């Protein structure tokens, strides 16, 4: 991190739970434009978001990075439950917190999301008029379509049986059933068994933070019903940059490109060669550079 950039721990209230994160401040007195950002499916801020935030702050932006309720350093129960609407509300509350700070220009709010949060920012940009600019990196577009591609019919049937039992048990006071997130062992019945996903999650988790390699089973129900791509045509006139990889099987390339076609101007598409996880490390300079250029142009 540049010597001209500072980082402070912050916290704010989101629907009764404490959300914790970092506030990066660039050099100068401000008020500064701000970028609000959070991670994707079950990931925490230490899993390379610090790299993006440092780059953005070095380019002159204040940056607010946070862990969602129920994840990482933030409070909230049940732990490890991914509820898209709740996470979207965390984005909105993070924007509210950011605009309450003296050093922030409330008229220049940008949002950035990646993977699952790449879908979240599509929804927020379409529905929150405070947002002046949005960058959506390798975004989730259709939870239903992705679920049907990721699991075959037998696996889906087994998951439904487990979900029904879990719902009944939770109704009777039991703890939520959990499911392994990533594993090379198929016996674990993980959410992600692809080598690139397992290696990225486990290596990124080693960078620090309170990552846990499981999510509640109900998170899959929420994911299957999540359709952020439905909001794409409503984002304009908020400027939209989509960063898409050419061989993405986690948030499939074809779904992202189809969604981009439905988006209205002003918009731009930045393509990166390779799979879903390329923007975080191997193509970090390309991904972060495109985002910085977009934020500079529109904030």
C-alpha positions as CSV (number, residue, x, y, z in Angstrom):
1,X,0.0,0.0,0.0
2,X,1.3,3.4,-0.9
3,X,2.6,5.7,1.9
4,X,0.1,8.3,0.7
5,X,-2.8,5.9,1.4
6,X,-4.2,5.2,4.9
7,X,-6.4,2.4,6.0
8,X,-8.6,2.4,9.1
9,X,-10.9,-0.2,10.6
10,X,-14.6,0.9,10.5
11,X,-17.9,-0.5,11.6
12,X,-21.6,0.4,11.0
13,X,-25.0,-0.9,11.8
14,X,-26.8,-2.9,9.1
15,X,-30.3,-3.9,10.1
16,X,-29.3,-4.5,13.7
17,X,-26.0,-6.3,13.1
18,X,-22.5,-4.9,13.1
19,X,-20.8,-4.8,9.8
20,X,-17.0,-4.4,9.9
21,X,-14.6,-3.3,7.2
22,X,-11.8,-1.0,6.1
23,X,-11.9,2.6,5.0
24,X,-9.0,3.6,2.7
25,X,-8.3,7.3,2.3
26,X,-6.1,8.7,-0.5
27,X,-3.8,11.6,-0.1
28,X,-5.3,15.1,0.2
29,X,-8.0,16.7,2.2
30,X,-11.0,15.8,0.1
31,X,-13.9,15.5,-0.1
32,X,-13.1,12.4,-2.1
33,X,-15.2,10.3,-4.4
34,X,-15.8,6.9,-2.8
35,X,-15.9,3.3,-4.0
36,X,-18.0,0.8,-2.0
37,X,-17.1,-2.8,-2.4
38,X,-17.5,-6.3,-1.0
39,X,-16.7,-9.9,-2.0
40,X,-18.4,-12.7,-3.8
41,X,-19.8,-16.1,-2.6
42,X,-18.6,-16.8,0.9
43,X,-15.4,-14.9,0.5
44,X,-14.1,-12.3,2.9
45,X,-12.3,-9.0,2.3
46,X,-8.8,-10.3,2.9
47,X,-9.1,-12.5,-0.1
48,X,-7.6,-10.0,-2.6
49,X,-10.0,-7.1,-2.0
50,X,-7.2,-5.3,-0.2
51,X,-5.3,-5.3,-3.5
52,X,-8.1,-3.7,-5.4
53,X,-8.9,-1.2,-2.7
54,X,-5.2,-0.2,-2.4
55,X,-5.0,0.3,-6.2
56,X,-8.3,2.4,-6.2
57,X,-7.1,4.5,-3.2
58,X,-3.7,5.1,-4.9
59,X,-5.7,6.5,-7.9
60,X,-7.3,9.1,-5.7
61,X,-10.5,7.4,-4.4
62,X,-11.7,6.7,-0.9
63,X,-12.6,3.1,-0.7
64,X,-15.0,1.4,1.8
65,X,-14.5,-2.4,1.9
66,X,-16.7,-4.6,4.1
67,X,-17.6,-8.1,5.1
68,X,-21.3,-8.9,4.9
69,X,-23.3,-9.7,7.9
70,X,-22.8,-13.4,9.0
71,X,-19.3,-13.5,7.4
72,X,-15.8,-12.7,8.2
73,X,-15.2,-9.9,10.8
74,X,-18.9,-8.9,10.8
75,X,-21.6,-10.0,13.2
76,X,-24.9,-11.6,12.5
77,X,-26.5,-15.1,12.7
78,X,-26.8,-17.7,11.3
79,X,-23.1,-17.7,10.4
80,X,-22.2,-18.5,6.8
81,X,-25.7,-18.0,5.4
82,X,-25.7,-16.2,2.1
83,X,-28.9,-14.2,1.6
84,X,-28.5,-12.1,-1.6
85,X,-31.1,-9.5,-0.5
86,X,-29.5,-9.0,2.9
87,X,-26.1,-8.6,1.2
88,X,-27.6,-6.0,-1.2
89,X,-29.0,-4.2,1.9
90,X,-25.5,-4.2,3.4
91,X,-24.3,-2.4,0.2
92,X,-27.0,0.2,0.7
93,X,-26.1,0.7,4.3
94,X,-22.4,0.9,3.5
95,X,-23.2,3.7,1.0
96,X,-25.2,5.5,3.8
97,X,-22.3,5.1,6.2
98,X,-19.8,6.4,3.6
99,X,-21.9,9.4,2.8
100,X,-22.0,10.3,6.5
101,X,-18.3,10.9,6.6
102,X,-16.9,14.4,6.3
103,X,-14.1,13.4,3.9
104,X,-16.5,11.8,1.4
105,X,-18.3,13.5,-1.6
106,X,-21.8,12.2,-1.4
107,X,-22.4,13.1,-5.0
108,X,-19.7,10.8,-6.3
109,X,-20.5,7.3,-5.1
110,X,-19.1,4.3,-7.1
111,X,-19.8,0.6,-6.4
112,X,-17.7,-2.4,-7.4
113,X,-18.5,-6.0,-7.1
114,X,-17.1,-9.3,-8.2
115,X,-18.6,-12.7,-8.9
116,X,-21.7,-13.0,-6.6
117,X,-21.3,-9.3,-5.6
118,X,-20.9,-8.5,-9.3
119,X,-24.6,-9.4,-9.4
120,X,-25.3,-7.4,-6.2
121,X,-24.0,-4.2,-7.7
122,X,-26.2,-4.6,-10.8
123,X,-29.2,-4.6,-8.5
124,X,-27.9,-1.7,-6.4
125,X,-27.0,0.4,-9.4
126,X,-30.5,-0.2,-10.9
127,X,-32.4,0.7,-7.7
128,X,-30.3,3.2,-5.7
129,X,-30.1,6.7,-7.2
130,X,-27.2,7.6,-5.1
131,X,-24.9,5.4,-7.2
132,X,-23.1,7.4,-9.9
133,X,-21.0,4.6,-11.4
134,X,-20.7,0.8,-11.2
135,X,-18.1,-1.8,-12.1
136,X,-19.3,-5.4,-12.2
137,X,-16.5,-8.0,-12.5
138,X,-17.2,-11.6,-13.6
139,X,-20.8,-11.2,-12.4
140,X,-23.5,-13.7,-11.3
141,X,-26.3,-13.2,-13.8
142,X,-28.8,-16.0,-13.2
143,X,-28.7,-18.2,-10.1
144,X,-31.2,-20.6,-11.6
145,X,-29.2,-21.2,-14.8
146,X,-25.9,-21.6,-13.0
147,X,-27.4,-24.1,-10.5
148,X,-28.7,-26.3,-13.3
149,X,-25.3,-26.2,-15.0
150,X,-23.3,-26.9,-11.9
151,X,-25.3,-29.9,-10.6
152,X,-26.7,-32.8,-12.6
153,X,-30.3,-34.0,-12.0
154,X,-29.4,-36.6,-9.5
155,X,-27.3,-34.2,-7.5
156,X,-30.0,-31.6,-7.6
157,X,-32.6,-34.2,-6.4
158,X,-30.3,-35.1,-3.5
159,X,-29.9,-31.5,-2.5
160,X,-33.7,-30.9,-2.5
161,X,-34.2,-33.8,-0.1
162,X,-31.5,-32.4,2.2
163,X,-33.1,-28.9,1.9
164,X,-36.5,-30.2,2.9
165,X,-35.1,-32.0,5.9
166,X,-33.1,-28.9,6.8
167,X,-36.2,-26.6,6.6
168,X,-38.2,-28.9,8.9
169,X,-35.3,-29.2,11.4
170,X,-34.8,-25.4,11.5
171,X,-38.5,-24.9,12.1
172,X,-38.1,-27.2,15.1
173,X,-35.2,-25.2,16.5
174,X,-32.2,-27.1,15.1
175,X,-29.0,-25.5,13.8
176,X,-28.8,-24.9,10.1
177,X,-27.3,-27.7,8.0
178,X,-24.1,-26.7,6.2
179,X,-22.5,-27.7,3.0
180,X,-18.8,-27.8,2.1
181,X,-17.9,-24.9,-0.2
182,X,-14.8,-26.2,-2.0
183,X,-13.1,-29.6,-2.0
184,X,-11.1,-31.9,-4.3
185,X,-12.9,-34.8,-2.7
186,X,-16.2,-35.5,-4.4
187,X,-17.4,-37.4,-1.3
188,X,-17.7,-34.0,0.4
189,X,-20.4,-33.0,-2.2
190,X,-18.9,-29.5,-2.4
191,X,-20.4,-26.5,-4.0
192,X,-17.3,-26.1,-6.1
193,X,-15.2,-29.1,-7.2
194,X,-13.4,-27.4,-10.1
195,X,-9.7,-27.3,-9.6
196,X,-9.4,-23.5,-10.2
197,X,-12.1,-22.8,-7.7
198,X,-10.7,-25.0,-4.9
199,X,-7.1,-23.7,-5.4
200,X,-8.3,-20.0,-5.5
201,X,-10.5,-20.2,-2.4
202,X,-7.9,-22.1,-0.3
203,X,-4.9,-20.1,-1.4
204,X,-6.8,-16.8,-1.0
205,X,-8.0,-17.8,2.5
206,X,-4.4,-18.3,3.5
207,X,-3.9,-14.5,3.2
208,X,-5.9,-13.9,6.4
209,X,-9.4,-13.2,7.5
210,X,-12.1,-15.3,9.0
211,X,-12.9,-17.5,6.0
212,X,-14.9,-20.7,6.7
213,X,-15.1,-23.4,4.0
214,X,-18.8,-24.0,4.2
215,X,-22.2,-22.3,3.8
216,X,-25.6,-23.1,5.1
217,X,-27.6,-25.4,2.9
218,X,-30.3,-22.7,2.6
219,X,-27.8,-20.5,0.9
220,X,-28.2,-22.8,-2.2
221,X,-32.0,-22.1,-2.2
222,X,-31.4,-18.4,-2.1
223,X,-28.8,-18.7,-4.9
224,X,-31.1,-20.7,-7.2
225,X,-33.7,-18.0,-6.9
226,X,-31.3,-15.0,-7.4
227,X,-31.6,-13.3,-10.8
228,X,-29.6,-10.1,-10.8
229,X,-29.4,-10.1,-14.6
230,X,-33.1,-9.1,-14.6
231,X,-32.0,-5.6,-13.5
232,X,-29.4,-4.9,-16.2
233,X,-31.7,-3.0,-18.5
234,X,-32.7,-0.6,-15.7
235,X,-29.1,0.5,-14.7
236,X,-28.8,3.3,-17.3
237,X,-28.2,6.2,-17.0
238,X,-25.7,5.0,-14.4
239,X,-22.5,4.1,-16.3
240,X,-21.8,0.4,-16.3
241,X,-18.5,-1.4,-16.8
242,X,-18.6,-5.1,-17.0
243,X,-15.4,-7.1,-16.7
244,X,-15.8,-10.6,-18.2
245,X,-13.4,-13.5,-18.7
246,X,-13.5,-15.5,-21.9
247,X,-13.6,-19.0,-20.3
248,X,-15.7,-18.5,-17.2
249,X,-17.6,-21.6,-16.0
250,X,-18.3,-20.3,-12.5
251,X,-20.3,-17.3,-13.6
252,X,-20.6,-18.3,-17.3
253,X,-19.3,-16.1,-20.0
254,X,-22.2,-16.5,-22.2
255,X,-24.7,-15.3,-19.6
256,X,-22.6,-12.2,-18.8
257,X,-22.3,-11.3,-22.5
258,X,-26.0,-11.7,-23.1
259,X,-26.7,-9.5,-20.1
260,X,-24.3,-6.9,-21.3
261,X,-26.2,-6.8,-24.7
262,X,-29.4,-6.0,-22.8
263,X,-27.7,-3.1,-20.8
264,X,-28.3,0.4,-22.1
265,X,-25.6,3.1,-22.7
266,X,-23.5,4.4,-21.1
267,X,-21.7,1.0,-20.8
268,X,-18.4,-0.6,-21.6
269,X,-17.1,-4.2,-21.8
270,X,-13.6,-5.3,-20.7
271,X,-12.7,-8.8,-21.7
272,X,-9.9,-10.8,-20.0
273,X,-8.5,-14.1,-21.3
274,X,-9.0,-17.1,-19.1
275,X,-11.2,-18.4,-16.3
276,X,-13.3,-16.9,-13.5
277,X,-10.4,-16.2,-11.1
278,X,-8.0,-14.5,-13.5
279,X,-8.8,-10.9,-12.5
280,X,-7.7,-11.4,-8.8
281,X,-4.0,-12.2,-9.4
282,X,-2.8,-13.2,-12.9
283,X,-4.8,-10.4,-14.6
284,X,-5.1,-8.0,-11.7
285,X,-3.4,-5.1,-13.5
286,X,-5.9,-5.4,-16.4
287,X,-8.9,-5.8,-14.2
288,X,-8.0,-3.0,-11.7
289,X,-6.8,-0.7,-14.4
290,X,-10.0,-0.9,-16.4
291,X,-12.0,-0.2,-13.2
292,X,-9.8,2.8,-12.3
293,X,-10.2,4.2,-15.8
294,X,-14.0,3.8,-15.6
295,X,-14.2,5.4,-12.1
296,X,-12.0,8.3,-13.2
297,X,-14.1,8.9,-16.2
298,X,-17.5,8.9,-14.4
299,X,-16.7,10.0,-10.8
